Amino acid sequence: MPPIAESTTLSTAARRSAAPAWLVMLLVCAGQFLVVLDVSVVNVALPAMRTGLGLSELGLQWIVNAYVITFAGFMLLGGRAADLFGRKRIFVLGLALFTLASLGGGLAQQPWQLIAARTVQGVGAAVLSPATLTILTTSFPAGPARTRAIATWTAVGAGGGAVGGLVGGLLTEYLSWRWVLLINVPVGALVLTGAALWLTESRQGAARRLDVPGALLVTGGLGLVAYGIVQTETDGWGAASALLPLAAGLVVIAAFLTVEARAKAPLMPLGLFRLRSVSSANAAMVLAGAAMFSMWYFLSLYVQNVLGYQPLQAGLSFIPHSLSIVLGSTVGPRLMNRLGAKSLAVTGAVISASGMVWQGTMDVDGTYLGTILGPGILMALGAGLTATPVAAIATSGADPADQGLVSGLINTSRQMGGALGLSILSTVAASRIEAGHGTKAALADGYGLAFQVGSGVLLGSILLMLLALPRRRTDVAQGWRA
Protein backbone atom coordinates (compact mmCIF):
# COMPACT_ATOMS: atom_id res chain seq x y z
CA MET A 1 0.00 0.00 0.00
CA PRO A 2 1.49 3.37 -0.97
CA PRO A 3 2.16 5.89 1.77
CA ILE A 4 -0.84 7.95 2.82
CA ALA A 5 0.09 11.60 2.87
CA GLU A 6 -1.12 13.96 5.53
CA SER A 7 -4.64 14.96 4.62
CA THR A 8 -4.99 18.30 2.86
CA THR A 9 -8.72 18.91 2.68
CA LEU A 10 -9.99 20.97 -0.22
CA SER A 11 -11.66 24.25 0.54
CA THR A 12 -15.46 24.46 0.41
CA ALA A 13 -15.36 26.59 -2.75
CA ALA A 14 -12.98 24.21 -4.49
CA ARG A 15 -15.15 21.25 -3.56
CA ARG A 16 -18.22 22.94 -5.05
CA SER A 17 -16.45 23.39 -8.39
CA ALA A 18 -14.83 19.95 -8.33
CA ALA A 19 -16.08 16.92 -10.27
CA PRO A 20 -18.74 14.69 -8.69
CA ALA A 21 -17.36 12.33 -6.07
CA TRP A 22 -18.26 9.25 -8.09
CA LEU A 23 -16.27 10.53 -11.06
CA VAL A 24 -13.18 11.23 -8.95
CA MET A 25 -13.52 7.73 -7.50
CA LEU A 26 -13.85 6.19 -10.96
CA LEU A 27 -10.79 7.96 -12.36
CA VAL A 28 -8.37 7.25 -9.51
CA CYS A 29 -9.55 3.66 -9.06
CA ALA A 30 -9.10 3.04 -12.79
CA GLY A 31 -5.51 4.26 -12.48
CA GLN A 32 -4.86 2.03 -9.47
CA PHE A 33 -6.46 -0.94 -11.23
CA LEU A 34 -4.04 -0.62 -14.15
CA VAL A 35 -1.03 -0.44 -11.84
CA VAL A 36 -1.96 -3.55 -9.86
CA LEU A 37 -3.15 -5.46 -12.92
CA ASP A 38 0.24 -5.11 -14.60
CA VAL A 39 2.00 -6.85 -11.73
CA SER A 40 0.17 -10.10 -12.52
CA VAL A 41 -1.29 -9.85 -16.03
CA VAL A 42 1.97 -10.74 -17.78
CA ASN A 43 2.47 -14.05 -15.94
CA VAL A 44 0.17 -16.10 -18.16
CA ALA A 45 1.64 -14.44 -21.26
CA LEU A 46 5.26 -15.31 -20.38
CA PRO A 47 5.54 -18.49 -22.51
CA ALA A 48 4.11 -16.63 -25.52
CA MET A 49 6.51 -13.73 -24.91
CA ARG A 50 9.40 -16.16 -24.80
CA THR A 51 8.40 -17.73 -28.12
CA GLY A 52 7.68 -14.40 -29.78
CA LEU A 53 10.91 -12.64 -28.77
CA GLY A 54 13.29 -15.54 -28.17
CA LEU A 55 13.74 -14.89 -24.46
CA SER A 56 15.83 -17.24 -22.35
CA GLU A 57 14.46 -19.05 -19.29
CA LEU A 58 16.26 -16.59 -17.03
CA GLY A 59 15.47 -13.64 -19.26
CA LEU A 60 11.78 -14.18 -18.60
CA GLN A 61 12.12 -13.09 -15.01
CA TRP A 62 13.21 -9.60 -16.08
CA ILE A 63 9.82 -9.07 -17.71
CA VAL A 64 8.45 -9.26 -14.17
CA ASN A 65 11.41 -7.92 -12.19
CA ALA A 66 12.03 -4.83 -14.32
CA TYR A 67 8.54 -3.64 -13.38
CA VAL A 68 8.66 -4.69 -9.74
CA ILE A 69 12.12 -3.28 -8.95
CA THR A 70 11.41 0.19 -10.35
CA PHE A 71 7.90 0.17 -8.86
CA ALA A 72 9.31 -0.57 -5.41
CA GLY A 73 12.32 1.72 -5.70
CA PHE A 74 10.40 4.82 -6.78
CA MET A 75 7.14 4.40 -4.87
CA LEU A 76 8.08 6.48 -1.83
CA LEU A 77 9.52 9.13 -4.13
CA GLY A 78 6.25 9.17 -6.08
CA GLY A 79 4.26 9.82 -2.92
CA ARG A 80 6.44 12.77 -1.98
CA ALA A 81 6.38 14.16 -5.51
CA ALA A 82 2.57 14.21 -5.40
CA ASP A 83 2.66 16.24 -2.19
CA LEU A 84 5.24 18.66 -3.52
CA PHE A 85 4.20 19.24 -7.13
CA GLY A 86 0.47 18.56 -6.96
CA ARG A 87 -1.54 15.34 -6.84
CA LYS A 88 -3.35 15.87 -10.14
CA ARG A 89 -0.17 16.83 -12.00
CA ILE A 90 1.71 13.78 -10.74
CA PHE A 91 -1.29 11.50 -11.42
CA VAL A 92 -1.39 12.68 -15.03
CA LEU A 93 2.40 12.44 -15.41
CA GLY A 94 2.56 8.93 -13.96
CA LEU A 95 -0.36 7.67 -16.04
CA ALA A 96 1.07 9.20 -19.23
CA LEU A 97 4.44 7.55 -18.59
CA PHE A 98 2.75 4.23 -17.80
CA THR A 99 0.58 4.39 -20.94
CA LEU A 100 3.44 5.31 -23.28
CA ALA A 101 5.60 2.54 -21.83
CA SER A 102 2.74 0.07 -22.34
CA LEU A 103 2.61 1.09 -26.00
CA GLY A 104 6.37 0.64 -26.33
CA GLY A 105 6.25 -2.79 -24.70
CA GLY A 106 3.37 -3.95 -26.87
CA LEU A 107 5.30 -2.96 -30.00
CA ALA A 108 8.68 -4.35 -28.84
CA GLN A 109 10.63 -6.36 -31.39
CA GLN A 110 13.61 -7.31 -29.22
CA PRO A 111 13.84 -8.64 -25.64
CA TRP A 112 15.73 -5.55 -24.42
CA GLN A 113 13.00 -3.29 -25.80
CA LEU A 114 10.33 -5.13 -23.82
CA ILE A 115 12.41 -5.11 -20.63
CA ALA A 116 13.14 -1.39 -21.06
CA ALA A 117 9.44 -0.70 -21.53
CA ARG A 118 8.58 -2.67 -18.39
CA THR A 119 11.20 -0.65 -16.49
CA VAL A 120 9.61 2.63 -17.53
CA GLN A 121 6.18 1.17 -16.75
CA GLY A 122 7.37 0.51 -13.21
CA VAL A 123 8.51 4.12 -12.80
CA GLY A 124 5.16 5.36 -14.09
CA ALA A 125 3.30 3.03 -11.73
CA ALA A 126 5.40 4.20 -8.77
CA VAL A 127 4.53 7.81 -9.56
CA LEU A 128 0.87 7.08 -10.27
CA SER A 129 -0.12 4.71 -7.45
CA PRO A 130 0.57 6.96 -4.41
CA ALA A 131 -1.17 9.86 -6.18
CA THR A 132 -4.38 7.82 -6.59
CA LEU A 133 -4.71 7.37 -2.84
CA THR A 134 -3.75 10.92 -1.87
CA ILE A 135 -6.29 12.30 -4.35
CA LEU A 136 -8.96 10.27 -2.59
CA THR A 137 -7.92 11.38 0.89
CA THR A 138 -7.95 15.05 -0.16
CA SER A 139 -11.18 14.83 -2.19
CA PHE A 140 -13.36 13.24 0.47
CA PRO A 141 -13.98 14.75 3.93
CA ALA A 142 -12.78 12.81 6.98
CA GLY A 143 -15.32 10.33 8.25
CA PRO A 144 -17.51 7.68 6.62
CA ALA A 145 -17.16 9.12 3.10
CA ARG A 146 -13.38 8.91 3.16
CA THR A 147 -13.47 5.47 4.78
CA ARG A 148 -15.74 4.17 2.01
CA ALA A 149 -13.52 5.74 -0.64
CA ILE A 150 -10.37 4.08 0.71
CA ALA A 151 -12.20 0.76 1.09
CA THR A 152 -13.27 0.96 -2.57
CA TRP A 153 -9.72 1.83 -3.64
CA THR A 154 -8.39 -1.17 -1.69
CA ALA A 155 -10.99 -3.51 -3.17
CA VAL A 156 -10.20 -2.34 -6.71
CA GLY A 157 -6.50 -2.96 -6.09
CA ALA A 158 -7.20 -6.46 -4.82
CA GLY A 159 -9.47 -7.08 -7.80
CA GLY A 160 -6.76 -5.99 -10.24
CA GLY A 161 -4.35 -8.54 -8.81
CA ALA A 162 -7.01 -11.24 -8.69
CA VAL A 163 -8.17 -10.97 -12.32
CA GLY A 164 -4.70 -10.51 -13.81
CA GLY A 165 -4.30 -14.16 -14.73
CA LEU A 166 -7.72 -14.37 -16.38
CA VAL A 167 -7.29 -11.13 -18.31
CA GLY A 168 -3.82 -12.17 -19.44
CA GLY A 169 -5.13 -15.56 -20.58
CA LEU A 170 -8.01 -14.07 -22.57
CA LEU A 171 -5.84 -11.49 -24.31
CA THR A 172 -2.99 -13.89 -25.07
CA GLU A 173 -5.18 -16.67 -26.45
CA TYR A 174 -7.59 -14.63 -28.55
CA LEU A 175 -5.40 -11.71 -29.58
CA SER A 176 -1.66 -11.80 -28.77
CA TRP A 177 0.69 -11.50 -25.82
CA ARG A 178 1.26 -7.93 -26.98
CA TRP A 179 -2.27 -7.01 -25.90
CA VAL A 180 -1.55 -7.61 -22.22
CA LEU A 181 0.38 -4.34 -22.59
CA LEU A 182 -1.49 -2.64 -25.43
CA ILE A 183 -4.81 -2.87 -23.58
CA ASN A 184 -3.46 -0.21 -21.21
CA VAL A 185 -3.21 2.32 -24.03
CA PRO A 186 -6.89 3.04 -24.78
CA VAL A 187 -7.85 2.72 -21.11
CA GLY A 188 -4.97 4.95 -20.05
CA ALA A 189 -5.81 7.55 -22.70
CA LEU A 190 -9.45 7.64 -21.57
CA VAL A 191 -8.51 8.05 -17.90
CA LEU A 192 -5.91 10.69 -18.81
CA THR A 193 -8.54 12.74 -20.61
CA GLY A 194 -10.94 12.48 -17.68
CA ALA A 195 -8.22 13.39 -15.18
CA ALA A 196 -7.13 16.44 -17.15
CA LEU A 197 -10.72 17.67 -17.42
CA TRP A 198 -12.22 16.86 -14.04
CA LEU A 199 -9.68 16.29 -11.29
CA THR A 200 -8.93 19.23 -9.01
CA GLU A 201 -5.33 20.09 -8.15
CA SER A 202 -4.14 19.96 -4.55
CA ARG A 203 -0.80 19.85 -2.84
CA GLN A 204 0.66 19.90 0.64
CA GLY A 205 1.30 23.41 1.89
CA ALA A 206 4.74 22.87 3.41
CA ALA A 207 7.68 22.67 1.04
CA ARG A 208 9.47 19.33 1.01
CA ARG A 209 12.65 18.14 -0.62
CA LEU A 210 12.53 15.36 -3.18
CA ASP A 211 15.09 12.61 -2.53
CA VAL A 212 15.80 11.64 -6.14
CA PRO A 213 19.35 10.36 -5.36
CA GLY A 214 17.92 8.00 -2.76
CA ALA A 215 15.37 6.54 -5.19
CA LEU A 216 17.98 6.09 -7.94
CA LEU A 217 20.48 4.46 -5.58
CA VAL A 218 18.09 1.94 -4.01
CA THR A 219 16.66 0.97 -7.40
CA GLY A 220 20.07 0.66 -9.02
CA GLY A 221 21.51 -1.31 -6.10
CA LEU A 222 18.64 -3.75 -6.07
CA GLY A 223 18.85 -4.22 -9.84
CA LEU A 224 22.59 -4.91 -9.72
CA VAL A 225 22.20 -7.48 -6.94
CA ALA A 226 19.39 -9.20 -8.88
CA TYR A 227 21.52 -9.23 -12.06
CA GLY A 228 24.50 -10.68 -10.20
CA ILE A 229 22.34 -13.48 -8.80
CA VAL A 230 21.09 -14.32 -12.29
CA GLN A 231 24.64 -14.46 -13.65
CA THR A 232 25.60 -17.13 -11.13
CA GLU A 233 23.45 -19.69 -12.97
CA THR A 234 25.46 -19.50 -16.18
CA ASP A 235 28.89 -18.49 -14.89
CA GLY A 236 29.03 -19.75 -11.29
CA TRP A 237 29.40 -17.88 -8.00
CA GLY A 238 33.12 -17.39 -8.46
CA ALA A 239 32.91 -15.73 -11.89
CA ALA A 240 33.69 -12.03 -12.24
CA SER A 241 30.50 -11.56 -14.27
CA ALA A 242 28.53 -12.53 -11.15
CA LEU A 243 30.72 -11.15 -8.37
CA LEU A 244 31.23 -7.69 -9.88
CA PRO A 245 27.53 -6.77 -10.17
CA LEU A 246 26.84 -8.30 -6.75
CA ALA A 247 29.64 -6.27 -5.17
CA ALA A 248 28.63 -3.15 -7.07
CA GLY A 249 25.03 -3.59 -5.94
CA LEU A 250 26.07 -3.86 -2.31
CA VAL A 251 28.25 -0.75 -2.65
CA VAL A 252 25.36 1.18 -4.20
CA ILE A 253 23.01 0.07 -1.42
CA ALA A 254 25.61 1.18 1.14
CA ALA A 255 25.78 4.53 -0.64
CA PHE A 256 21.97 4.72 -0.42
CA LEU A 257 22.11 4.19 3.34
CA THR A 258 24.76 6.89 3.64
CA VAL A 259 22.67 9.34 1.62
CA GLU A 260 19.57 8.58 3.69
CA ALA A 261 21.46 9.09 6.96
CA ARG A 262 22.56 12.58 5.88
CA ALA A 263 19.58 13.79 3.85
CA LYS A 264 17.37 16.49 5.38
CA ALA A 265 14.25 14.87 3.91
CA PRO A 266 15.25 11.23 3.32
CA LEU A 267 13.24 8.85 1.22
CA MET A 268 13.60 6.24 3.96
CA PRO A 269 14.24 7.77 7.41
CA LEU A 270 16.62 5.26 8.99
CA GLY A 271 15.64 6.34 12.47
CA LEU A 272 12.33 4.53 12.03
CA PHE A 273 14.19 1.21 12.02
CA ARG A 274 15.21 1.74 15.62
CA LEU A 275 11.63 0.76 16.41
CA ARG A 276 11.46 -2.97 16.88
CA SER A 277 8.02 -3.14 15.29
CA VAL A 278 9.22 -1.43 12.10
CA SER A 279 12.53 -3.26 11.68
CA SER A 280 11.26 -6.76 12.50
CA ALA A 281 8.08 -6.46 10.43
CA ASN A 282 9.94 -5.16 7.39
CA ALA A 283 12.58 -7.90 7.66
CA ALA A 284 9.85 -10.54 7.94
CA MET A 285 8.04 -9.03 4.94
CA VAL A 286 11.20 -9.11 2.79
CA LEU A 287 11.56 -12.85 3.41
CA ALA A 288 7.85 -13.55 3.02
CA GLY A 289 7.75 -11.55 -0.21
CA ALA A 290 10.81 -13.40 -1.52
CA ALA A 291 9.00 -16.70 -1.07
CA MET A 292 5.40 -15.84 -1.97
CA PHE A 293 5.80 -13.40 -4.85
CA SER A 294 7.10 -16.03 -7.30
CA MET A 295 4.10 -18.36 -6.89
CA TRP A 296 2.18 -17.07 -9.92
CA TYR A 297 5.32 -16.93 -12.06
CA PHE A 298 6.28 -20.58 -11.66
CA LEU A 299 2.70 -21.88 -11.70
CA SER A 300 2.08 -20.08 -15.01
CA LEU A 301 5.16 -21.67 -16.54
CA TYR A 302 4.35 -25.11 -15.13
CA VAL A 303 0.76 -25.36 -16.33
CA GLN A 304 1.64 -24.16 -19.84
CA ASN A 305 5.12 -25.59 -20.44
CA VAL A 306 4.60 -28.93 -18.65
CA LEU A 307 0.86 -29.64 -18.47
CA GLY A 308 0.15 -28.08 -21.86
CA TYR A 309 -2.56 -25.61 -20.81
CA GLN A 310 -3.58 -22.91 -23.25
CA PRO A 311 -3.28 -19.32 -21.92
CA LEU A 312 -7.02 -19.04 -21.23
CA GLN A 313 -7.03 -22.39 -19.42
CA ALA A 314 -4.11 -21.20 -17.31
CA GLY A 315 -5.91 -17.98 -16.41
CA LEU A 316 -9.11 -19.82 -15.49
CA SER A 317 -7.17 -22.34 -13.40
CA PHE A 318 -5.92 -19.55 -11.13
CA ILE A 319 -9.35 -18.16 -10.24
CA PRO A 320 -9.59 -20.21 -7.00
CA HIS A 321 -6.11 -18.97 -6.03
CA SER A 322 -7.15 -15.36 -6.63
CA LEU A 323 -10.34 -15.78 -4.62
CA SER A 324 -8.33 -17.34 -1.79
CA ILE A 325 -5.94 -14.42 -1.49
CA VAL A 326 -8.85 -11.96 -1.57
CA LEU A 327 -10.60 -14.03 1.13
CA GLY A 328 -7.49 -14.05 3.31
CA SER A 329 -7.06 -10.29 2.93
CA THR A 330 -10.73 -9.72 3.75
CA VAL A 331 -11.03 -11.85 6.88
CA GLY A 332 -7.53 -11.01 8.12
CA PRO A 333 -8.48 -7.86 10.07
CA ARG A 334 -11.35 -9.68 11.83
CA LEU A 335 -9.18 -12.66 12.78
CA MET A 336 -6.45 -10.30 13.92
CA ASN A 337 -8.77 -8.83 16.54
CA ARG A 338 -9.34 -12.31 17.98
CA LEU A 339 -5.94 -13.96 17.60
CA GLY A 340 -3.58 -11.00 17.69
CA ALA A 341 -1.48 -9.70 14.82
CA LYS A 342 1.62 -11.79 15.54
CA SER A 343 -0.29 -15.06 15.91
CA LEU A 344 -2.22 -14.46 12.70
CA ALA A 345 0.92 -13.53 10.75
CA VAL A 346 2.63 -16.74 11.84
CA THR A 347 -0.49 -18.81 11.13
CA GLY A 348 -0.85 -17.37 7.65
CA ALA A 349 2.82 -17.96 6.85
CA VAL A 350 2.60 -21.57 8.09
CA ILE A 351 -0.44 -22.19 5.87
CA SER A 352 1.38 -20.71 2.88
CA ALA A 353 4.57 -22.69 3.61
CA SER A 354 2.60 -25.95 3.78
CA GLY A 355 1.17 -25.17 0.36
CA MET A 356 4.64 -24.48 -1.02
CA VAL A 357 5.97 -27.77 0.33
CA TRP A 358 3.03 -29.55 -1.32
CA GLN A 359 3.52 -27.61 -4.56
CA GLY A 360 7.18 -28.61 -4.55
CA THR A 361 6.16 -32.22 -5.24
CA MET A 362 4.89 -31.34 -8.74
CA ASP A 363 5.98 -33.61 -11.57
CA VAL A 364 5.44 -34.11 -15.29
CA ASP A 365 2.25 -36.14 -14.70
CA GLY A 366 0.55 -33.60 -12.45
CA THR A 367 -3.20 -32.98 -12.53
CA TYR A 368 -5.20 -29.86 -11.78
CA LEU A 369 -7.01 -31.23 -8.73
CA GLY A 370 -4.02 -33.04 -7.29
CA THR A 371 -1.19 -30.67 -8.20
CA ILE A 372 -2.52 -27.15 -8.74
CA LEU A 373 -5.75 -26.53 -6.85
CA GLY A 374 -5.00 -27.71 -3.29
CA PRO A 375 -1.50 -26.29 -2.79
CA GLY A 376 -2.39 -23.12 -4.69
CA ILE A 377 -5.31 -22.35 -2.39
CA LEU A 378 -3.13 -22.88 0.67
CA MET A 379 -0.35 -20.63 -0.66
CA ALA A 380 -2.72 -17.85 -1.66
CA LEU A 381 -4.87 -17.99 1.46
CA GLY A 382 -1.78 -17.90 3.67
CA ALA A 383 -0.38 -14.93 1.75
CA GLY A 384 -3.62 -13.03 2.22
CA LEU A 385 -3.72 -13.77 5.93
CA THR A 386 -0.09 -12.74 6.48
CA ALA A 387 0.06 -9.33 4.81
CA THR A 388 -2.38 -7.36 6.98
CA PRO A 389 -1.06 -8.33 10.45
CA VAL A 390 2.57 -7.73 9.46
CA ALA A 391 1.63 -4.29 8.15
CA ALA A 392 -0.36 -3.64 11.34
CA ILE A 393 2.61 -4.51 13.52
CA ALA A 394 4.91 -2.29 11.45
CA THR A 395 2.67 0.74 11.93
CA SER A 396 1.71 0.02 15.56
CA GLY A 397 4.86 1.50 17.09
CA ALA A 398 5.25 4.52 14.82
CA ASP A 399 4.09 8.06 15.55
CA PRO A 400 0.80 9.07 13.90
CA ALA A 401 2.69 11.42 11.57
CA ASP A 402 4.79 8.49 10.30
CA GLN A 403 1.94 6.02 9.71
CA GLY A 404 1.72 6.67 5.97
CA LEU A 405 5.47 6.43 5.51
CA VAL A 406 5.69 3.15 7.42
CA SER A 407 2.80 1.75 5.34
CA GLY A 408 4.75 2.64 2.22
CA LEU A 409 7.91 1.03 3.62
CA ILE A 410 6.21 -2.30 4.30
CA ASN A 411 4.88 -2.42 0.75
CA THR A 412 8.30 -1.51 -0.62
CA SER A 413 9.83 -4.32 1.46
CA ARG A 414 7.34 -6.79 0.01
CA GLN A 415 8.09 -5.75 -3.57
CA MET A 416 11.86 -5.68 -3.10
CA GLY A 417 11.83 -9.06 -1.38
CA GLY A 418 9.75 -10.40 -4.25
CA ALA A 419 12.20 -9.10 -6.86
CA LEU A 420 15.22 -10.63 -5.15
CA GLY A 421 13.33 -13.84 -4.43
CA LEU A 422 12.34 -14.21 -8.07
CA SER A 423 15.99 -13.78 -9.12
CA ILE A 424 17.17 -16.43 -6.66
CA LEU A 425 14.40 -18.94 -7.30
CA SER A 426 14.59 -18.52 -11.08
CA THR A 427 18.32 -19.20 -10.92
CA VAL A 428 17.72 -22.31 -8.81
CA ALA A 429 15.03 -23.56 -11.20
CA ALA A 430 17.10 -22.82 -14.32
CA SER A 431 20.05 -24.74 -12.92
CA ARG A 432 17.93 -27.86 -12.39
CA ILE A 433 16.27 -27.47 -15.80
CA GLU A 434 19.61 -27.18 -17.58
CA ALA A 435 20.94 -30.24 -15.77
CA GLY A 436 17.94 -32.18 -17.12
CA HIS A 437 18.50 -30.84 -20.67
CA GLY A 438 15.26 -28.87 -20.73
CA THR A 439 12.84 -31.79 -20.99
CA LYS A 440 9.32 -31.52 -19.58
CA ALA A 441 10.39 -33.65 -16.64
CA ALA A 442 13.33 -31.31 -16.04
CA LEU A 443 11.03 -28.28 -16.22
CA ALA A 444 8.73 -29.82 -13.61
CA ASP A 445 11.71 -30.66 -11.38
CA GLY A 446 13.09 -27.13 -11.71
CA TYR A 447 9.81 -25.43 -10.89
CA GLY A 448 9.24 -27.85 -8.00
CA LEU A 449 12.70 -27.10 -6.62
CA ALA A 450 11.90 -23.38 -6.71
CA PHE A 451 8.87 -24.01 -4.49
CA GLN A 452 10.90 -26.19 -2.13
CA VAL A 453 13.56 -23.50 -1.72
CA GLY A 454 10.83 -20.89 -1.37
CA SER A 455 9.26 -22.87 1.47
CA GLY A 456 12.64 -22.81 3.23
CA VAL A 457 12.82 -19.02 2.84
CA LEU A 458 9.29 -18.71 4.21
CA LEU A 459 10.21 -20.88 7.19
CA GLY A 460 13.00 -18.39 7.86
CA SER A 461 10.40 -15.62 7.85
CA ILE A 462 8.25 -17.61 10.30
CA LEU A 463 11.20 -18.05 12.64
CA LEU A 464 11.93 -14.33 12.47
CA MET A 465 8.28 -13.54 13.23
CA LEU A 466 8.29 -15.81 16.27
CA LEU A 467 11.51 -14.40 17.68
CA ALA A 468 11.39 -10.72 16.73
CA LEU A 469 7.85 -9.47 16.14
CA PRO A 470 6.41 -7.68 19.19
CA ARG A 471 3.13 -9.10 20.38
CA ARG A 472 1.26 -5.95 21.50
CA ARG A 473 -2.01 -7.65 20.65
CA THR A 474 -4.33 -5.07 22.15
CA ASP A 475 -2.71 -1.98 20.68
CA VAL A 476 -2.45 -3.39 17.18
CA ALA A 477 -5.97 -4.77 17.10
CA GLN A 478 -7.51 -1.57 18.40
CA GLY A 479 -5.60 0.50 15.88
CA TRP A 480 -6.87 -1.59 12.98
CA ARG A 481 -10.43 -1.73 14.28
CA ALA A 482 -10.43 2.04 14.22
Buried (B, 14 or more C-beta within 10 A) or exposed (E): BBBBBBBBBBEEEBBEEBBEBEBBBBBBBBBBBBBBBBBBBBBBBBBBBBEBBEBEBBBBBBBBBBBBBBBBBBBBBBBBBBBBBBBBBBBBBBBBBBBBBBBBBBEBEEBEBBBBBBBBBBBBBBBBBBBBBBBBBBBBEEEEEBEEBBEBBBBBBBBBBBBBBBBBBBBBBEEBBBBBBBBBBEBBBEBBEBBEEBBBBBBBEEEEEBBEBBBBBBBBBBBBBBBBBBBBBBEEEEEEEBBBBBBBBBEBBEBBBEBBEEBEEBBBBEEBBEBBBBBBBBBBBBBBBBBBBBBBBBBBBBBBBBBEBBBBBBBBBBEBBBBBBBBBBBBBBEBBBEBBBBBBBBBBBBBBBBBBBBBBBBEBEBEBEEBBBBBBBBBBBBBBBBBBBBBBBBBBBBEEEBBBBBBBBBBBBBBBBBBBBBBBBBBBBBBBBBEBEBEBBBBBBBBBBBBBBBBBBBBBBBBBBEEBBBEBBEBBBEBBEE
